[in-house]
């Protein structure tokens, strides 16, 4: 279903504030994520090809774009961090051993770049209109972002320098260590973590909120996806990890049993 009016997510500096999925077939993606996460869709800018914004209760929560035929990028979710200057952040990526794949480029909501940290995890940089975090706790909205990498402390130094974590207002922004993770907190809410993982290539994983993780797992399989891990309880709630019908990997997070 396509909705006509949406509330736009605003750029929140230094923290994840958008998630985007590159797909081969937008119809397949809509047919899977729509019923699974309760998403509706609104057309977005098509400067670089077909693009949709997913919404929950009229609030934009994610973007879906179709890969061009000659692009070799895999079907995958990308986490975008907000920042005051995409150009300065891009310079910081290069200076600290990361690589810049695309941009910074101007688009309808500001300036964007795609990069990889020194360990190979890809992420986005977004310079846009600043504002408060509009992500919700409603089912289907992004609830948590997690970097899985061999050395989370080295990764935290990289991201901390690129996004100036140490220079932020400590009453609004905090980095702490808990549950064997480096955790970012913004406005009193945990929004992201960096944790040790040696069995997977380094990557940022998006967790979407789910009212019932076990029911979501069953529905994901019925819709053509696969359950990769879980459902299981974690320090932050009940989680399960999936692959969508085209192989894009993501997780859901809900109340513990």
Secondary structure, DSSP 8 states (H G I E B T S, - for coil): -B-S--B---B-BTSEEEEEEEES-HHHHHHHHHHHHT-EEEE---TTS-EEEEEETTEEEEEEEE--TT----SEEEEEEE-S-HHHHHHHHHHTT-EEEEEEEEETTEEEEEEE-TTS-EEEEEE--B------SSTTSEEEEEEEES-HHHHHHHHHHHTTGGGS-TTTEEEEEETTEEEEEETTEEEEEEEE-SSS--EEEEEEE-S-HHHHHHHHHHTT-EEEEEEEEETTEEEEEEE-TT--EEEEEE---
